[in-house]
Amino acid sequence: MGLLGIGIREARDRAQTRAAKKKLEAKLGRKVTERALYSLSANLEATEVSTPDPQAPPSRHISRRKMLIVFSSVLLIVLLGVPFVWVMSMSESEWNHLNPFTPKPPAGSFPQQLGTFRRSGEPEYHKRYSASSGPHFTATYYGPRTPWVEYTIWDFPNPASARDEFLAKRKSPEGRNRRMFQMGEDRYAFATLGEGNTTIYLLENNHIHCSHGLDRKAVIAFDAELCHQTPFTIGELSETGNLPVIPVLTLLNDYAKDSKAADLKYKLKTVVITGEVTVAEKNKKGKPVIAFMRPSAKSANDGMAICDFAEANEADALAIKKGETVRISARVFGNLLGNVMLQNCQKQ
């Protein structure tokens, strides 16, 4: 064998020795000498380290990175979940007080003191509820004798929208025990007979103000302080007490002269009409048909005031005779095809 072959073999042996040395160091986890490669004890130690115990459970070692990921996930869930549960358990009032984006009432609209009435708590914002037409603000005021008044403001984008809603609220049905009273074009009230339940609406530019309570005098006093006007005249109500008495001829003439002006004067108001009955009949269903005409009228086409009686009052209506002069409480519905329609009629 030549010198070249000897050199190649020695280089190969050295490479194998270095590889074996690195392998043994990896198994033992420490440095070893080349001499230790041929040590029986070192090789036995490496065998013990590298051979897993078949009875031992599999290793469950978790890396530091994985532990950090798990911990961060749990922390994120806690940080997001706890506030979410807290917010979801809040009432609308609590949330609105904490939410910086909650709409605020018009400046100066809820003074702490209004005459003899003092506000209790902060104004509340409400998106909507059954008795409301939309977003609004409310606050409760207490008077000197502790009668409460609930004060509500609807804030509209423009006066036209406010007036449309103001007129729509005025069409709320009165019923037998509920009356509407108007004091000017921008102020009206609903009051319940024999009770203190009273609601007063006031239109002001693009706002509708509402004062409501169970003590009629307190509501009237609060409304007067609110709008700086003469206190609303409602008085003690009875079935027909304080209702305007209008001759049916006056009602017919007013509608014949100017229907729109008559609507502003009478529509949706409860009045007592008096006059001589021109028509007293039954329709095909057996219901009473009571109507009034002008003395100069030649036919129904000249315009009539037609009464519609509730079922509970039909027996009294059927007893009315043609030519009889009567007093009838009614809610004026308005003009329909040249006739004045009267609802919820009741003979007095």
C-alpha positions in Angstrom: 0.0 0.0 0.0 1.5 3.3 -0.9 1.8 6.4 1.1 -1.3 7.9 -0.5 -3.5 5.0 0.6 -2.2 5.2 4.1 -3.0 9.0 4.2 -6.5 8.4 3.0 -7.2 5.7 5.5 -5.9 7.8 8.4 -8.1 10.7 7.3 -11.1 8.4 7.2 -10.4 7.0 10.6 -10.1 10.5 12.1 -13.4 11.6 10.6 -15.1 8.5 12.0 -13.5 9.1 15.4 -14.7 12.7 15.4 -18.3 11.6 14.4 -18.3 8.9 17.1 -17.0 11.4 19.7 -19.8 13.9 18.8 -22.4 11.2 19.0 -21.2 10.0 22.4 -21.1 13.6 23.7 -24.6 14.2 22.6 -25.8 11.1 24.4 -23.9 11.9 27.6 -24.6 15.6 27.5 -20.9 16.3 28.3 -17.5 16.5 26.6 -15.5 13.3 26.3 -11.9 12.6 25.1 -11.1 10.3 22.2 -9.8 7.8 24.7 -13.3 7.7 26.3 -14.6 6.4 23.0 -13.1 3.0 23.8 -14.1 3.1 27.5 -16.7 0.5 28.4 -18.2 2.6 31.2 -18.8 5.6 29.0 -20.5 3.5 26.4 -22.7 1.8 29.0 -23.6 5.2 30.4 -24.6 6.4 26.9 -26.8 3.3 26.5 -28.6 3.9 29.8 -29.3 7.5 28.8 -30.5 6.8 25.3 -32.6 3.8 26.0 -36.1 4.8 27.3 -37.8 2.8 30.1 -40.7 0.9 28.5 -42.6 1.2 31.8 -42.2 4.9 32.2 -45.0 7.2 31.0 -44.5 9.3 27.9 -42.8 12.6 28.5 -45.2 15.6 28.8 -42.8 18.4 28.8 -44.3 21.7 27.7 -42.0 24.3 26.2 -41.8 27.8 27.7 -43.3 29.2 24.5 -46.3 27.0 24.7 -46.9 27.9 28.4 -46.6 31.6 27.5 -49.2 31.2 24.7 -51.7 29.4 27.0 -51.2 31.9 29.8 -51.7 34.9 27.4 -54.9 33.3 26.0 -56.4 32.7 29.4 -55.5 36.3 30.4 -57.1 37.7 27.3 -60.3 35.8 27.9 -60.5 37.1 31.4 -59.8 40.7 30.4 -62.4 40.6 27.7 -65.0 38.3 29.2 -65.4 39.9 32.6 -66.2 43.4 31.3 -68.5 41.9 28.6 -70.5 40.1 31.3 -70.6 43.2 33.4 -71.8 45.4 30.6 -74.5 42.9 29.5 -75.9 42.8 33.0 -76.3 46.6 33.1 -79.7 48.3 32.9 -80.3 50.7 30.0 -80.0 53.6 32.5 -76.7 52.5 33.9 -75.2 51.9 30.4 -76.4 55.3 29.2 -74.7 57.1 32.1 -71.4 55.4 31.4 -71.5 55.5 27.6 -69.8 58.7 26.4 -71.7 58.4 23.1 -75.2 58.5 24.7 -77.1 61.5 23.3 -77.5 64.4 25.6 -80.7 66.4 26.2 -80.9 70.0 24.9 -78.9 72.4 27.0 -80.8 73.8 29.9 -83.9 71.7 29.2 -83.8 69.9 32.6 -83.1 72.6 35.3 -82.4 71.3 38.8 -85.1 73.6 40.1 -88.3 74.7 38.2 -90.4 77.0 40.3 -91.4 75.0 43.4 -90.4 71.7 41.7 -87.0 70.0 42.2 -85.5 67.4 39.9 -84.7 64.0 41.3 -81.6 62.4 39.7 -80.2 63.0 36.3 -82.3 63.0 33.0 -82.6 59.6 31.4 -82.2 58.8 27.7 -84.6 56.2 26.2 -84.5 54.8 22.7 -88.1 53.8 22.6 -90.9 52.2 24.6 -94.6 51.4 24.0 -96.0 54.8 25.0 -93.4 56.7 23.0 -92.8 57.5 19.3 -89.1 57.5 19.5 -85.9 58.5 21.4 -86.5 61.0 24.2 -85.3 62.2 27.6 -87.2 62.0 30.9 -86.7 63.2 34.4 -88.9 63.2 37.5 -89.7 66.3 39.5 -91.2 66.6 43.0 -93.3 69.5 44.3 -93.6 70.9 47.8 -96.2 68.3 48.8 -94.2 65.5 47.1 -96.6 65.0 44.1 -94.4 63.8 41.3 -94.4 65.0 37.7 -92.7 63.1 34.9 -91.2 65.5 32.4 -90.3 64.2 28.9 -88.7 65.9 25.9 -88.7 64.7 22.3 -85.9 66.4 20.3 -86.6 66.4 16.5 -84.2 67.4 13.7 -86.5 70.3 12.6 -89.8 72.1 13.6 -91.8 70.4 10.8 -91.1 66.9 12.1 -91.9 68.0 15.6 -95.3 69.5 14.5 -96.2 66.3 12.6 -95.6 64.2 15.7 -97.4 66.8 17.9 -100.5 66.6 15.7 -100.3 62.7 15.6 -100.2 62.6 19.4 -103.3 64.8 19.5 -105.2 62.1 17.7 -104.9 59.7 20.6 -108.3 58.3 21.3 -110.2 60.0 24.1 -112.7 57.3 25.1 -115.6 57.8 27.4 -113.5 58.7 30.5 -110.7 60.6 28.8 -111.0 64.1 27.5 -108.8 66.4 25.4 -108.5 70.1 26.1 -106.7 72.6 23.8 -105.2 75.9 24.9 -103.8 77.5 21.7 -102.4 75.8 18.6 -99.2 74.5 20.4 -100.6 73.3 23.7 -103.2 70.6 24.6 -103.9 68.2 27.4 -105.5 64.8 28.1 -107.3 64.3 31.4 -109.1 61.3 32.9 -112.5 61.9 34.4 -112.8 61.5 38.1 -109.0 61.0 38.5 -105.9 63.1 38.7 -104.3 61.4 35.7 -103.3 64.3 33.4 -100.9 64.7 30.5 -100.1 68.1 28.9 -98.2 68.5 25.6 -96.4 71.6 24.5 -94.8 72.3 21.1 -91.8 74.5 21.0 -89.8 74.8 17.8 -88.3 71.4 17.2 -89.1 70.0 20.7 -92.2 68.4 22.2 -92.5 68.8 26.0 -94.7 66.5 28.0 -95.8 66.9 31.6 -97.5 63.8 33.1 -98.6 62.9 36.6 -101.5 61.6 38.8 -101.9 64.9 40.6 -103.7 67.2 38.2 -102.9 70.4 40.1 -99.3 69.5 40.2 -99.1 68.8 36.5 -100.9 72.1 35.6 -98.5 74.0 37.9 -95.5 72.4 36.5 -96.6 73.0 32.9 -97.2 76.7 33.7 -93.7 77.0 35.1 -92.3 75.2 32.1 -93.8 77.3 29.4 -94.2 80.6 31.4 -97.8 80.8 30.3 -101.2 80.9 31.9 -102.0 77.7 33.8 -103.9 75.2 31.7 -107.7 75.4 32.4 -109.0 71.9 33.1 -110.8 72.1 36.4 -112.8 69.3 38.0 -114.1 67.0 35.3 -117.3 65.0 35.2 -119.0 63.1 32.4 -120.1 66.4 30.7 -118.8 69.0 33.0 -116.7 71.7 31.4 -117.4 70.4 27.9 -118.3 73.2 25.5 -122.0 73.1 24.4 -122.4 73.8 20.7 -125.6 74.1 18.7 -125.5 71.6 15.9 -126.4 74.4 13.4 -123.3 76.3 14.4 -121.2 73.2 13.9 -122.7 72.6 10.4 -122.3 76.2 9.4 -118.7 76.4 10.5 -117.8 73.3 8.4 -119.7 74.5 5.4 -118.0 77.9 5.6 -114.3 76.6 6.0 -113.7 73.0 6.6 -110.0 73.4 7.5 -110.6 76.2 10.0 -113.5 74.1 11.6 -111.1 71.2 12.0 -108.6 73.3 13.9 -111.5 74.4 16.1 -113.4 71.2 16.7 -111.5 68.1 15.3 -110.8 65.4 17.9 -112.4 67.4 20.7 -115.2 66.2 22.8 -118.2 68.5 22.9 -121.9 68.6 23.7 -124.1 69.3 20.7 -127.7 70.4 20.9 -130.3 70.5 18.2 -133.4 68.9 16.7 -133.0 65.4 15.3 -133.6 65.2 11.5 -132.9 61.5 11.0 -133.7 58.8 13.5 -133.6 55.3 11.9 -132.0 51.9 12.0 -129.5 50.7 9.4 -129.6 47.2 7.9 -127.7 45.8 10.9 -130.2 47.3 13.3 -127.9 49.9 14.6 -129.2 53.4 15.3 -128.7 56.2 12.7 -129.1 59.7 14.3 -128.3 62.8 12.2 -128.9 66.5 12.1 -129.5 68.8 9.1 -129.8 72.5 8.6 -133.5 73.7 8.4 -132.8 74.9 4.8 -131.3 71.6 3.7 -133.3 69.8 1.0 -131.4 66.5 1.0 -128.6 64.7 2.7 -126.2 66.0 0.0 -126.5 69.5 1.6 -124.5 68.1 4.6 -125.4 66.4 7.9 -123.9 65.9 11.3 -124.0 62.1 11.7 -123.7 60.4 15.2 -122.0 57.1 15.8 -122.9 55.5 19.1 -120.9 52.9 20.9 -122.6 49.6 21.5 -123.1 50.4 25.2 -125.1 53.5 24.3 -127.2 52.1 21.4 -130.3 51.4 23.5 -130.5 55.1 24.4 -130.0 56.1 20.8 -132.8 53.8 19.6 -135.2 55.7 21.9 -134.5 59.0 20.2 -137.3 60.2 17.9 -137.2 62.4 14.8 -138.0 66.0 15.7 -136.8 65.6 19.3 -134.4 68.2 20.7 -131.5 66.4 22.3 -128.1 67.0 24.0 -125.4 64.5 22.9 -121.8 64.4 24.0 -119.5 63.4 21.1 -116.0 63.5 19.8 -115.8 65.5 16.5 -114.0 63.3 13.9 -114.2 66.0 11.2 -115.5 66.4 7.7 -116.1 63.3 5.6 -117.6 63.8 2.1 -119.4 66.9 3.2 -120.8 65.5 6.4 -119.6 66.2 10.0 -118.8 62.8 11.6 -119.3 62.5 15.4 -117.9 59.5 17.4 -118.4 58.0 20.8 -121.8 59.6 21.0 -123.9 59.4 24.2 -127.3 61.0 24.9 -127.3 63.3 27.9 
